[in-house]
Amino acid sequence: QVQLVESGGGLVQAGGSLRLSCAASGRTFSSYRMGWFRQAPGKEREFVSTINWSGISTYYADSVKGRFTISRDNAKNTVYLQMNSLKPEDTAVYYCAAESSGRYDYRTDPLKYDYWGQGTQVTVSS
Protein backbone atom coordinates (compact mmCIF):
# COMPACT_ATOMS: atom_id res chain seq x y z
CA GLN A 1 0.00 0.00 0.00
CA VAL A 2 1.21 3.49 -0.88
CA GLN A 3 -0.22 6.69 0.53
CA LEU A 4 0.17 9.86 -1.52
CA VAL A 5 -0.37 13.42 -0.31
CA GLU A 6 -0.21 16.37 -2.70
CA SER A 7 0.54 19.94 -1.70
CA GLY A 8 1.49 23.24 -3.30
CA GLY A 9 -1.68 24.13 -5.16
CA GLY A 10 -3.24 27.57 -5.01
CA LEU A 11 -4.38 30.63 -6.90
CA VAL A 12 -1.94 32.24 -9.32
CA GLN A 13 -2.17 34.77 -12.12
CA ALA A 14 -1.62 33.75 -15.72
CA GLY A 15 2.09 33.61 -16.47
CA GLY A 16 2.93 32.69 -12.90
CA SER A 17 4.45 29.55 -11.42
CA LEU A 18 3.61 26.91 -8.86
CA ARG A 19 5.46 23.87 -7.61
CA LEU A 20 3.40 20.86 -6.63
CA SER A 21 4.77 18.21 -4.32
CA CYS A 22 3.57 14.67 -3.69
CA ALA A 23 4.85 12.91 -0.59
CA ALA A 24 4.65 9.13 -0.52
CA SER A 25 4.63 6.73 2.38
CA GLY A 26 4.24 3.00 2.64
CA ARG A 27 5.92 0.57 0.29
CA THR A 28 9.13 1.34 -1.55
CA PHE A 29 8.60 4.61 -3.37
CA SER A 30 11.57 4.21 -5.68
CA SER A 31 10.07 1.13 -7.33
CA TYR A 32 7.08 3.04 -8.73
CA ARG A 33 6.55 5.05 -11.85
CA MET A 34 4.95 8.32 -10.74
CA GLY A 35 2.51 10.43 -12.68
CA TRP A 36 0.62 13.69 -12.49
CA PHE A 37 -2.91 13.96 -13.81
CA ARG A 38 -5.47 16.73 -13.67
CA GLN A 39 -9.22 17.08 -13.83
CA ALA A 40 -11.12 20.23 -14.62
CA PRO A 41 -14.83 20.62 -13.80
CA GLY A 42 -16.98 18.70 -16.24
CA LYS A 43 -14.00 17.07 -17.91
CA GLU A 44 -12.33 13.69 -17.71
CA ARG A 45 -9.12 13.17 -15.82
CA GLU A 46 -6.21 13.77 -18.17
CA PHE A 47 -2.56 12.87 -18.21
CA VAL A 48 -0.06 15.64 -17.48
CA SER A 49 3.35 14.08 -16.92
CA THR A 50 5.13 10.94 -15.75
CA ILE A 51 8.56 9.92 -14.52
CA ASN A 52 10.09 6.48 -14.26
CA TRP A 53 11.44 4.94 -11.07
CA SER A 54 14.97 6.30 -11.51
CA GLY A 55 13.99 9.76 -12.71
CA ILE A 56 15.87 9.33 -15.98
CA SER A 57 12.82 9.00 -18.21
CA THR A 58 10.10 11.65 -18.30
CA TYR A 59 7.12 12.27 -20.57
CA TYR A 60 4.70 15.18 -20.93
CA ALA A 61 1.35 15.92 -22.47
CA ASP A 62 1.69 18.23 -25.45
CA SER A 63 -0.37 20.87 -23.64
CA VAL A 64 2.28 21.29 -20.91
CA LYS A 65 5.50 20.42 -22.74
CA GLY A 66 8.10 23.13 -22.30
CA ARG A 67 6.23 24.71 -19.36
CA PHE A 68 6.05 21.92 -16.75
CA THR A 69 8.90 19.84 -15.33
CA ILE A 70 8.49 16.63 -13.38
CA SER A 71 11.18 15.40 -11.02
CA ARG A 72 11.56 13.06 -8.08
CA ASP A 73 13.73 12.66 -5.02
CA ASN A 74 13.70 9.01 -3.98
CA ALA A 75 15.59 9.79 -0.79
CA LYS A 76 12.69 12.02 0.27
CA ASN A 77 9.92 9.84 -1.21
CA THR A 78 8.66 12.86 -3.10
CA VAL A 79 7.74 13.72 -6.67
CA TYR A 80 7.45 17.30 -7.89
CA LEU A 81 5.74 19.16 -10.69
CA GLN A 82 7.20 22.58 -11.46
CA MET A 83 4.64 24.55 -13.42
CA ASN A 84 5.73 27.71 -15.21
CA SER A 85 3.97 30.08 -17.60
CA LEU A 86 0.63 28.97 -16.25
CA LYS A 87 -2.49 29.54 -18.31
CA PRO A 88 -6.15 29.73 -17.28
CA GLU A 89 -6.71 26.40 -19.05
CA ASP A 90 -4.33 24.77 -16.57
CA THR A 91 -6.97 25.28 -13.87
CA ALA A 92 -7.87 21.88 -12.43
CA VAL A 93 -7.46 19.56 -9.50
CA TYR A 94 -4.03 17.97 -9.82
CA TYR A 95 -3.48 14.40 -8.68
CA CYS A 96 -0.33 12.40 -8.27
CA ALA A 97 -0.42 8.66 -8.81
CA ALA A 98 1.85 5.63 -8.52
CA GLU A 99 2.10 2.79 -11.04
CA SER A 100 3.77 -0.47 -10.05
CA SER A 101 4.47 -2.33 -13.30
CA GLY A 102 6.74 0.22 -14.89
CA ARG A 103 5.43 -0.73 -18.32
CA TYR A 104 6.14 1.92 -20.92
CA ASP A 105 2.69 1.56 -22.50
CA TYR A 106 0.99 2.21 -19.16
CA ARG A 107 2.62 5.56 -18.60
CA THR A 108 -0.25 7.87 -19.70
CA ASP A 109 -3.29 5.70 -18.80
CA PRO A 110 -4.89 6.68 -15.48
CA LEU A 111 -6.59 3.27 -15.31
CA LYS A 112 -3.18 1.61 -14.98
CA TYR A 113 -2.11 3.58 -11.93
CA ASP A 114 -2.50 1.77 -8.65
CA TYR A 115 -2.51 4.53 -6.02
CA TRP A 116 -3.80 8.08 -6.01
CA GLY A 117 -3.55 11.12 -3.82
CA GLN A 118 -6.50 13.27 -2.81
CA GLY A 119 -5.64 16.07 -5.21
CA THR A 120 -4.68 19.72 -4.90
CA GLN A 121 -6.52 22.61 -6.55
CA VAL A 122 -4.69 24.84 -9.00
CA THR A 123 -6.51 27.94 -10.18
CA VAL A 124 -5.02 30.27 -12.77
CA SER A 125 -6.70 33.64 -13.17
CA SER A 126 -6.57 35.62 -16.40
N, C-alpha and C positions, 0 to 999 in steps of 0.2 A: 504494500500500500504506500502511496506517495501523497502527501498533502502539499498543496500549492497555494501560496498567498501572494496576490498581486498588490502593488502599491505604486504611487507616483502619478496617478491620474489627476485631472483637474481641469480648470478653465484657462484657456490661453487664447490670445489673439492670433489671427491668421499671420503666418510668417514666423511664429514663435516656435519654441522647442519644449519638449518634455522628455523625461527619461523614466520609463517604466521599469520596475523591478519585479521579479517573481522569485520568492524564497521557497525552497523545497525542503521537506523533511520526510523521514521514513526510509524507504529502501534506497539503495545506492543511486544517487542523483547522476553520477557521471556515466551510468550505463544507458541513460535515456536520451533519445532525440527530443529536443524541446521545440515547441512552436508557439507562435503568437497568432491569435485569430481575433476578429472583431465582429460585432453585430450592431448594426444601426436599427433604430425603431422601424418595424415593418419589413425588415430585410432578413435574409438568411445569414447565418454565420459564415464569414468568409476568411480565407487564408490570408495572412499578412507576411509572415516570415518564419523560417525554421533554421535550426542549427544542429549539426550532428553531435554525437557524444563528446568528441574531442575539441569541438569548436573550429575545426579546420574548414568544414564545408557548411556554407550558408546558402540560402535561397530566399528570394523575395517575390512578392506579387508585383506585377508591372506597375500597379498604381502607387507603390511606395518606393520603388527602386530608385536609388540615388538620394533619397531623403531619409530613409530609416536605416538603422544599423542594429543588427542583433549580435549579442555577444554572451558569453557565459564565463563564470568563474567556478570551476568545480570544487575548489577548496572552500568556497563560501556557499556552495549549493544554491547558486543564484544565476538566473538568466536575466538579461537586460534587453530593453528595446529603446534605443535612442531615436527620438523622432524630431527631425528638423524640418523647417519650411512647412509647417503644418497648414493644412487647408480646411475650410469648413466641412468638406466632404470626408475628412478623417474622423469626424465626430461619431463616436460609437462607444460601446462597452468593449474593452479589450480584455481578452482571456489568455492566460498561458496554459499550456497543455504539455503532457509528457507521453511519449510513444515508445514502447518497449522493444519492438522488433528491429528497429533501425533500418527497415527496408526502404530503399530509395523511392519506390513507387508509392509509398504511404505518406510521403513527407507533406503533401498539401491537403490531404483528405481528413477532415475533422472526425469522421467516423472511425478512423484508425487510431486515434489517440485514446490512451487508456485513462488518463487522469486529467482533471481540469480544476483550475482555480475558480474563485467566485466572481472574478471580473473587477475591473476598475474603470470608472467613467472618464472618458476624454471628451471634452467639449471645446471646439474651436470656433470662436466668434469671428464674424467678417468685419 
